Amino acid sequence: MKRKDPATKNQKYLAVFLAVTMFLSAFLIYFTATDSKTDNDNTPNSGADGELITVPFSQVPGKHVQHQFNSIADGLNMSPEGVTNAVYVDLQKTRGTPLEYVFGNEQTMNTSFSYGADVTKRYGASYGNESGFELHQIPEQEIDMPLNTQAMPYEGYQILDRTNGTYNIWNVVGSPSIIGPIQSVVSVIGVLEGNETSTTEYNQVLSQADLEGSIYQEVVKRTNSSEEISAEQYYRDLKKLDDGSYMQTSIYLNPDPEINEKISAYQANSSERGVTYNVTISENITKLVISSDFESIYNESNLLSI
């Protein structure tokens, strides 16, 4: 039976969320570091150096993205095949929760991406070749762009260069907006136009999830670079309930034996720790739902370390 080393077993619960944040933030770093056309060592924000102007989406000619964007499933439906991990965060729901310190809120994204407008929902997809892209919901339907922004027409869309050739960071406006390296943005448009196939490999775990109302959702699959994952795939989300408590759902596809063993062991006396367990095991899927206050879920996840 596969065992994790002590360092893995002692991971803190919020390390999951911090890892997600690092994953999301890595896109901005990747965008600004990829295909740089300058020797300047100072990495700017996603907005270009120099004057910015506010561009209403209505003034951008051509097609705009129009796609449902209420869960990680919607993001995956816009993602080309091959996603190794993806994260969806509803930044409207982080406010006033411990996760606001991890993910930030609507204004945090405004600052990080130099949009000049709030971002209420965020999705990021990563691929094994270290590429990726993000989707951002911007209700104000306008963003700051460099003066004399360059645009590349593609399939009727205008792909906007956020740094006018300095870095490989491009936007397509709409609901949601796309941001990423040009190759990734083109592939997402390919999915929207039916020229490329979207990711469907997580459909089995997603079919077992209640996708409505989550603060955060994540899917991950085991790859050569993520062998520490104790299942072929997993889905995880976190919700804040009406009474102020929290509920975390974890769904594992083809889990290692230790997952079910740990769940069974800690479920036996979970009431002593003030945690409610709801476990469903069917064929090759294990679904674990734990409910309690945030700190207790933190501690329980630390005990499970899966």
Contacts in CASP RR format, 6 or more apart in sequence:
PFRMAT RR
TARGET T0000
AUTHOR 0000-0000-0000
METHOD contacts of the structure
MODEL  1
MKRKDPATKNQKYLAVFLAVTMFLSAFLIYFTATDSKTDNDNTPNSGADG
ELITVPFSQVPGKHVQHQFNSIADGLNMSPEGVTNAVYVDLQKTRGTPLE
YVFGNEQTMNTSFSYGADVTKRYGASYGNESGFELHQIPEQEIDMPLNTQ
AMPYEGYQILDRTNGTYNIWNVVGSPSIIGPIQSVVSVIGVLEGNETSTT
EYNQVLSQADLEGSIYQEVVKRTNSSEEISAEQYYRDLKKLDDGSYMQTS
IYLNPDPEINEKISAYQANSSERGVTYNVTISENITKLVISSDFESIYNE
SNLLSI
1 256 0 8 1.000
1 257 0 8 1.000
1 258 0 8 1.000
2 230 0 8 1.000
2 256 0 8 1.000
2 258 0 8 1.000
3 258 0 8 1.000
4 228 0 8 1.000
4 230 0 8 1.000
4 305 0 8 1.000
8 228 0 8 1.000
8 305 0 8 1.000
9 305 0 8 1.000
10 302 0 8 1.000
10 305 0 8 1.000
11 302 0 8 1.000
11 305 0 8 1.000
12 298 0 8 1.000
12 302 0 8 1.000
13 297 0 8 1.000
13 298 0 8 1.000
13 299 0 8 1.000
13 300 0 8 1.000
13 301 0 8 1.000
13 302 0 8 1.000
14 98 0 8 1.000
14 102 0 8 1.000
14 298 0 8 1.000
16 218 0 8 1.000
16 236 0 8 1.000
16 301 0 8 1.000
17 99 0 8 1.000
17 102 0 8 1.000
17 103 0 8 1.000
17 216 0 8 1.000
18 102 0 8 1.000
20 87 0 8 1.000
20 89 0 8 1.000
20 102 0 8 1.000
20 103 0 8 1.000
20 216 0 8 1.000
20 218 0 8 1.000
21 102 0 8 1.000
21 103 0 8 1.000
23 85 0 8 1.000
23 87 0 8 1.000
23 124 0 8 1.000
23 126 0 8 1.000
24 87 0 8 1.000
24 89 0 8 1.000
24 103 0 8 1.000
24 122 0 8 1.000
24 124 0 8 1.000
24 134 0 8 1.000
25 112 0 8 1.000
26 126 0 8 1.000
27 124 0 8 1.000
27 132 0 8 1.000
27 133 0 8 1.000
27 134 0 8 1.000
27 179 0 8 1.000
27 180 0 8 1.000
28 46 0 8 1.000
28 112 0 8 1.000
28 113 0 8 1.000
29 43 0 8 1.000
30 130 0 8 1.000
30 131 0 8 1.000
30 132 0 8 1.000
30 181 0 8 1.000
31 46 0 8 1.000
31 167 0 8 1.000
31 168 0 8 1.000
31 169 0 8 1.000
31 179 0 8 1.000
31 180 0 8 1.000
31 181 0 8 1.000
32 43 0 8 1.000
32 44 0 8 1.000
32 46 0 8 1.000
32 167 0 8 1.000
32 169 0 8 1.000
33 43 0 8 1.000
33 167 0 8 1.000
34 167 0 8 1.000
34 168 0 8 1.000
34 181 0 8 1.000
35 167 0 8 1.000
35 168 0 8 1.000
35 181 0 8 1.000
36 166 0 8 1.000
36 167 0 8 1.000
36 168 0 8 1.000
37 165 0 8 1.000
37 166 0 8 1.000
37 167 0 8 1.000
38 166 0 8 1.000
44 163 0 8 1.000
44 166 0 8 1.000
44 167 0 8 1.000
45 112 0 8 1.000
45 113 0 8 1.000
45 114 0 8 1.000
46 112 0 8 1.000
46 113 0 8 1.000
46 114 0 8 1.000
46 162 0 8 1.000
46 163 0 8 1.000
46 169 0 8 1.000
46 179 0 8 1.000
47 113 0 8 1.000
47 114 0 8 1.000
47 144 0 8 1.000
47 145 0 8 1.000
47 146 0 8 1.000
47 162 0 8 1.000
47 163 0 8 1.000
47 169 0 8 1.000
48 146 0 8 1.000
48 162 0 8 1.000
48 163 0 8 1.000
48 164 0 8 1.000
48 166 0 8 1.000
49 163 0 8 1.000
49 166 0 8 1.000
50 146 0 8 1.000
50 147 0 8 1.000
51 146 0 8 1.000
51 147 0 8 1.000
52 114 0 8 1.000
52 144 0 8 1.000
52 145 0 8 1.000
52 146 0 8 1.000
52 147 0 8 1.000
53 144 0 8 1.000
53 145 0 8 1.000
53 146 0 8 1.000
53 147 0 8 1.000
54 116 0 8 1.000
54 142 0 8 1.000
54 143 0 8 1.000
54 144 0 8 1.000
55 142 0 8 1.000
55 143 0 8 1.000
55 144 0 8 1.000
55 145 0 8 1.000
55 149 0 8 1.000
56 141 0 8 1.000
56 142 0 8 1.000
57 64 0 8 1.000
57 141 0 8 1.000
57 142 0 8 1.000
57 143 0 8 1.000
57 173 0 8 1.000
57 174 0 8 1.000
58 141 0 8 1.000
60 158 0 8 1.000
60 160 0 8 1.000
60 173 0 8 1.000
61 158 0 8 1.000
62 156 0 8 1.000
62 157 0 8 1.000
62 158 0 8 1.000
63 155 0 8 1.000
63 156 0 8 1.000
63 157 0 8 1.000
64 157 0 8 1.000
64 172 0 8 1.000
64 173 0 8 1.000
64 174 0 8 1.000
64 175 0 8 1.000
65 157 0 8 1.000
65 172 0 8 1.000
65 173 0 8 1.000
65 174 0 8 1.000
65 175 0 8 1.000
65 176 0 8 1.000
65 177 0 8 1.000
65 178 0 8 1.000
65 192 0 8 1.000
66 174 0 8 1.000
66 175 0 8 1.000
67 74 0 8 1.000
67 77 0 8 1.000
67 78 0 8 1.000
67 175 0 8 1.000
67 176 0 8 1.000
67 192 0 8 1.000
68 74 0 8 1.000
68 77 0 8 1.000
69 75 0 8 1.000
69 121 0 8 1.000
69 123 0 8 1.000
69 135 0 8 1.000
69 137 0 8 1.000
69 175 0 8 1.000
69 176 0 8 1.000
70 121 0 8 1.000
70 211 0 8 1.000
70 212 0 8 1.000
71 88 0 8 1.000
71 211 0 8 1.000
71 212 0 8 1.000
71 214 0 8 1.000
71 217 0 8 1.000
72 86 0 8 1.000
72 87 0 8 1.000
72 88 0 8 1.000
72 123 0 8 1.000
72 206 0 8 1.000
72 211 0 8 1.000
72 217 0 8 1.000
72 218 0 8 1.000
72 219 0 8 1.000
73 206 0 8 1.000
73 211 0 8 1.000
74 123 0 8 1.000
75 86 0 8 1.000
75 88 0 8 1.000
75 123 0 8 1.000
75 125 0 8 1.000
75 135 0 8 1.000
76 83 0 8 1.000
76 86 0 8 1.000
76 125 0 8 1.000
76 198 0 8 1.000
76 199 0 8 1.000
76 200 0 8 1.000
76 202 0 8 1.000
76 206 0 8 1.000
76 219 0 8 1.000
77 191 0 8 1.000
77 198 0 8 1.000
77 199 0 8 1.000
78 135 0 8 1.000
78 188 0 8 1.000
78 191 0 8 1.000
78 192 0 8 1.000
78 198 0 8 1.000
79 86 0 8 1.000
79 125 0 8 1.000
79 133 0 8 1.000
79 188 0 8 1.000
79 191 0 8 1.000
79 198 0 8 1.000
79 199 0 8 1.000
80 187 0 8 1.000
80 188 0 8 1.000
80 190 0 8 1.000
80 191 0 8 1.000
80 196 0 8 1.000
80 197 0 8 1.000
80 198 0 8 1.000
80 199 0 8 1.000
81 196 0 8 1.000
81 197 0 8 1.000
81 198 0 8 1.000
81 199 0 8 1.000
81 200 0 8 1.000
81 201 0 8 1.000
82 127 0 8 1.000
82 128 0 8 1.000
82 199 0 8 1.000
82 201 0 8 1.000
83 125 0 8 1.000
83 126 0 8 1.000
83 127 0 8 1.000
83 199 0 8 1.000
83 201 0 8 1.000
83 202 0 8 1.000
83 219 0 8 1.000
84 126 0 8 1.000
84 127 0 8 1.000
84 128 0 8 1.000
84 220 0 8 1.000
84 221 0 8 1.000
84 223 0 8 1.000
84 226 0 8 1.000
85 125 0 8 1.000
85 126 0 8 1.000
85 218 0 8 1.000
85 219 0 8 1.000
85 220 0 8 1.000
85 221 0 8 1.000
85 226 0 8 1.000
86 123 0 8 1.000
86 124 0 8 1.000
86 125 0 8 1.000
86 126 0 8 1.000
86 202 0 8 1.000
86 218 0 8 1.000
86 219 0 8 1.000
87 123 0 8 1.000
87 124 0 8 1.000
87 216 0 8 1.000
87 217 0 8 1.000
87 218 0 8 1.000
88 121 0 8 1.000
88 122 0 8 1.000
88 123 0 8 1.000
88 124 0 8 1.000
88 214 0 8 1.000
88 216 0 8 1.000
88 217 0 8 1.000
88 218 0 8 1.000
89 103 0 8 1.000
89 121 0 8 1.000
89 122 0 8 1.000
89 123 0 8 1.000
89 215 0 8 1.000
89 216 0 8 1.000
89 217 0 8 1.000
90 120 0 8 1.000
90 121 0 8 1.000
90 213 0 8 1.000
90 214 0 8 1.000
90 215 0 8 1.000
90 216 0 8 1.000
91 103 0 8 1.000
91 104 0 8 1.000
91 105 0 8 1.000
91 106 0 8 1.000
91 108 0 8 1.000
91 109 0 8 1.000
91 119 0 8 1.000
91 120 0 8 1.000
91 121 0 8 1.000
91 122 0 8 1.000
92 105 0 8 1.000
92 106 0 8 1.000
92 120 0 8 1.000
92 121 0 8 1.000
93 213 0 8 1.000
93 214 0 8 1.000
93 215 0 8 1.000
93 240 0 8 1.000
94 100 0 8 1.000
94 102 0 8 1.000
94 103 0 8 1.000
94 104 0 8 1.000
94 105 0 8 1.000
94 215 0 8 1.000
95 105 0 8 1.000
95 106 0 8 1.000
97 215 0 8 1.000
97 240 0 8 1.000
97 294 0 8 1.000
98 294 0 8 1.000
99 215 0 8 1.000
99 216 0 8 1.000
99 238 0 8 1.000
103 216 0 8 1.000
106 118 0 8 1.000
106 119 0 8 1.000
106 120 0 8 1.000
107 118 0 8 1.000
109 115 0 8 1.000
109 118 0 8 1.000
109 119 0 8 1.000
109 122 0 8 1.000
109 136 0 8 1.000
110 116 0 8 1.000
110 117 0 8 1.000
110 118 0 8 1.000
110 119 0 8 1.000
113 119 0 8 1.000
113 136 0 8 1.000
113 179 0 8 1.000
114 144 0 8 1.000
115 136 0 8 1.000
115 138 0 8 1.000
115 143 0 8 1.000
115 144 0 8 1.000
116 143 0 8 1.000
116 144 0 8 1.000
117 138 0 8 1.000
117 140 0 8 1.000
117 142 0 8 1.000
117 143 0 8 1.000
117 144 0 8 1.000
118 138 0 8 1.000
118 139 0 8 1.000
118 140 0 8 1.000
119 136 0 8 1.000
119 137 0 8 1.000
119 138 0 8 1.000
120 137 0 8 1.000
120 138 0 8 1.000
120 139 0 8 1.000
121 135 0 8 1.000
121 136 0 8 1.000
121 137 0 8 1.000
121 176 0 8 1.000
122 134 0 8 1.000
122 135 0 8 1.000
122 136 0 8 1.000
122 137 0 8 1.000
123 134 0 8 1.000
123 135 0 8 1.000
123 136 0 8 1.000
123 176 0 8 1.000
124 132 0 8 1.000
124 133 0 8 1.000
124 134 0 8 1.000
124 135 0 8 1.000
125 132 0 8 1.000
125 133 0 8 1.000
125 134 0 8 1.000
125 199 0 8 1.000
126 132 0 8 1.000
128 223 0 8 1.000
128 225 0 8 1.000
131 181 0 8 1.000
131 183 0 8 1.000
131 184 0 8 1.000
132 180 0 8 1.000
132 181 0 8 1.000
132 184 0 8 1.000
133 178 0 8 1.000
133 179 0 8 1.000
133 180 0 8 1.000
133 181 0 8 1.000
133 184 0 8 1.000
133 185 0 8 1.000
133 187 0 8 1.000
133 188 0 8 1.000
134 178 0 8 1.000
134 179 0 8 1.000
134 180 0 8 1.000
135 176 0 8 1.000
135 177 0 8 1.000
135 178 0 8 1.000
135 179 0 8 1.000
136 176 0 8 1.000
136 177 0 8 1.000
136 179 0 8 1.000
137 175 0 8 1.000
137 176 0 8 1.000
137 177 0 8 1.000
138 174 0 8 1.000
138 175 0 8 1.000
138 176 0 8 1.000
138 177 0 8 1.000
141 173 0 8 1.000
141 174 0 8 1.000
141 175 0 8 1.000
143 171 0 8 1.000
143 173 0 8 1.000
143 177 0 8 1.000
145 160 0 8 1.000
145 162 0 8 1.000
145 171 0 8 1.000
146 161 0 8 1.000
146 162 0 8 1.000
146 163 0 8 1.000
146 164 0 8 1.000
148 164 0 8 1.000
149 160 0 8 1.000
149 161 0 8 1.000
149 162 0 8 1.000
149 164 0 8 1.000
150 160 0 8 1.000
150 161 0 8 1.000
150 164 0 8 1.000
150 165 0 8 1.000
151 158 0 8 1.000
151 159 0 8 1.000
151 160 0 8 1.000
151 161 0 8 1.000
152 158 0 8 1.000
152 159 0 8 1.000
152 161 0 8 1.000
152 170 0 8 1.000
152 182 0 8 1.000
153 159 0 8 1.000
154 186 0 8 1.000
154 189 0 8 1.000
155 189 0 8 1.000
155 190 0 8 1.000
155 193 0 8 1.000
155 195 0 8 1.000
157 172 0 8 1.000
157 189 0 8 1.000
158 172 0 8 1.000
158 173 0 8 1.000
159 170 0 8 1.000
159 171 0 8 1.000
159 172 0 8 1.000
159 182 0 8 1.000
159 185 0 8 1.000
159 186 0 8 1.000
159 189 0 8 1.000
160 170 0 8 1.000
160 171 0 8 1.000
160 172 0 8 1.000
160 173 0 8 1.000
161 169 0 8 1.000
161 170 0 8 1.000
162 169 0 8 1.000
162 170 0 8 1.000
162 171 0 8 1.000
162 179 0 8 1.000
163 169 0 8 1.000
168 180 0 8 1.000
168 181 0 8 1.000
168 182 0 8 1.000
169 179 0 8 1.000
169 180 0 8 1.000
169 181 0 8 1.000
170 179 0 8 1.000
170 180 0 8 1.000
170 181 0 8 1.000
170 182 0 8 1.000
170 185 0 8 1.000
171 177 0 8 1.000
171 178 0 8 1.000
171 179 0 8 1.000
171 180 0 8 1.000
171 185 0 8 1.000
172 178 0 8 1.000
172 185 0 8 1.000
172 188 0 8 1.000
172 189 0 8 1.000
178 185 0 8 1.000
178 188 0 8 1.000
178 189 0 8 1.000
179 185 0 8 1.000
187 196 0 8 1.000
190 196 0 8 1.000
191 197 0 8 1.000
191 198 0 8 1.000
201 221 0 8 1.000
201 233 0 8 1.000
202 219 0 8 1.000
202 221 0 8 1.000
202 233 0 8 1.000
202 235 0 8 1.000
204 233 0 8 1.000
204 253 0 8 1.000
204 285 0 8 1.000
205 219 0 8 1.000
205 233 0 8 1.000
205 234 0 8 1.000
205 235 0 8 1.000
205 251 0 8 1.000
205 252 0 8 1.000
205 253 0 8 1.000
205 285 0 8 1.000
206 219 0 8 1.000
206 235 0 8 1.000
208 235 0 8 1.000
208 251 0 8 1.000
208 280 0 8 1.000
208 285 0 8 1.000
208 287 0 8 1.000
209 217 0 8 1.000
209 235 0 8 1.000
209 237 0 8 1.000
209 249 0 8 1.000
209 251 0 8 1.000
210 249 0 8 1.000
211 217 0 8 1.000
211 237 0 8 1.000
213 239 0 8 1.000
214 237 0 8 1.000
214 238 0 8 1.000
214 239 0 8 1.000
215 237 0 8 1.000
215 238 0 8 1.000
215 239 0 8 1.000
215 240 0 8 1.000
216 237 0 8 1.000
216 238 0 8 1.000
217 235 0 8 1.000
217 236 0 8 1.000
217 237 0 8 1.000
218 235 0 8 1.000
218 236 0 8 1.000
218 237 0 8 1.000
219 233 0 8 1.000
219 234 0 8 1.000
219 235 0 8 1.000
220 226 0 8 1.000
220 229 0 8 1.000
220 233 0 8 1.000
220 234 0 8 1.000
221 229 0 8 1.000
221 232 0 8 1.000
221 233 0 8 1.000
222 229 0 8 1.000
222 231 0 8 1.000
222 232 0 8 1.000
222 233 0 8 1.000
230 252 0 8 1.000
230 255 0 8 1.000
230 256 0 8 1.000
230 258 0 8 1.000
230 259 0 8 1.000
230 306 0 8 1.000
231 252 0 8 1.000
231 253 0 8 1.000
231 254 0 8 1.000
231 255 0 8 1.000
231 256 0 8 1.000
231 259 0 8 1.000
231 286 0 8 1.000
232 253 0 8 1.000
232 254 0 8 1.000
232 255 0 8 1.000
233 252 0 8 1.000
233 253 0 8 1.000
233 254 0 8 1.000
234 250 0 8 1.000
234 251 0 8 1.000
234 252 0 8 1.000
234 253 0 8 1.000
234 255 0 8 1.000
235 249 0 8 1.000
235 250 0 8 1.000
235 251 0 8 1.000
236 248 0 8 1.000
236 249 0 8 1.000
236 250 0 8 1.000
236 251 0 8 1.000
237 248 0 8 1.000
237 249 0 8 1.000
238 246 0 8 1.000
238 247 0 8 1.000
238 248 0 8 1.000
238 297 0 8 1.000
239 246 0 8 1.000
239 247 0 8 1.000
239 248 0 8 1.000
239 249 0 8 1.000
240 246 0 8 1.000
241 247 0 8 1.000
241 291 0 8 1.000
244 293 0 8 1.000
245 291 0 8 1.000
245 292 0 8 1.000
245 293 0 8 1.000
246 291 0 8 1.000
246 292 0 8 1.000
246 293 0 8 1.000
246 294 0 8 1.000
246 297 0 8 1.000
247 289 0 8 1.000
247 290 0 8 1.000
247 291 0 8 1.000
248 289 0 8 1.000
248 290 0 8 1.000
248 291 0 8 1.000
248 297 0 8 1.000
248 301 0 8 1.000
249 287 0 8 1.000
249 288 0 8 1.000
249 289 0 8 1.000
250 287 0 8 1.000
250 288 0 8 1.000
250 289 0 8 1.000
250 306 0 8 1.000
251 285 0 8 1.000
251 286 0 8 1.000
251 287 0 8 1.000
251 288 0 8 1.000
252 259 0 8 1.000
252 285 0 8 1.000
252 286 0 8 1.000
252 287 0 8 1.000
252 288 0 8 1.000
252 306 0 8 1.000
253 284 0 8 1.000
253 285 0 8 1.000
254 284 0 8 1.000
255 286 0 8 1.000
258 306 0 8 1.000
259 286 0 8 1.000
259 306 0 8 1.000
260 281 0 8 1.000
260 286 0 8 1.000
262 304 0 8 1.000
262 305 0 8 1.000
262 306 0 8 1.000
263 277 0 8 1.000
263 279 0 8 1.000
263 286 0 8 1.000
263 288 0 8 1.000
263 304 0 8 1.000
263 306 0 8 1.000
264 279 0 8 1.000
266 277 0 8 1.000
266 300 0 8 1.000
266 303 0 8 1.000
266 304 0 8 1.000
267 277 0 8 1.000
267 279 0 8 1.000
270 276 0 8 1.000
270 277 0 8 1.000
270 290 0 8 1.000
270 300 0 8 1.000
273 292 0 8 1.000
273 296 0 8 1.000
273 299 0 8 1.000
273 300 0 8 1.000
274 292 0 8 1.000
274 296 0 8 1.000
275 290 0 8 1.000
275 291 0 8 1.000
275 292 0 8 1.000
275 296 0 8 1.000
275 297 0 8 1.000
275 300 0 8 1.000
276 290 0 8 1.000
276 291 0 8 1.000
276 292 0 8 1.000
277 288 0 8 1.000
277 289 0 8 1.000
277 290 0 8 1.000
278 288 0 8 1.000
278 289 0 8 1.000
278 290 0 8 1.000
278 291 0 8 1.000
279 286 0 8 1.000
279 287 0 8 1.000
279 288 0 8 1.000
279 289 0 8 1.000
280 286 0 8 1.000
280 287 0 8 1.000
281 287 0 8 1.000
290 297 0 8 1.000
290 300 0 8 1.000
290 301 0 8 1.000
291 297 0 8 1.000
292 300 0 8 1.000
END
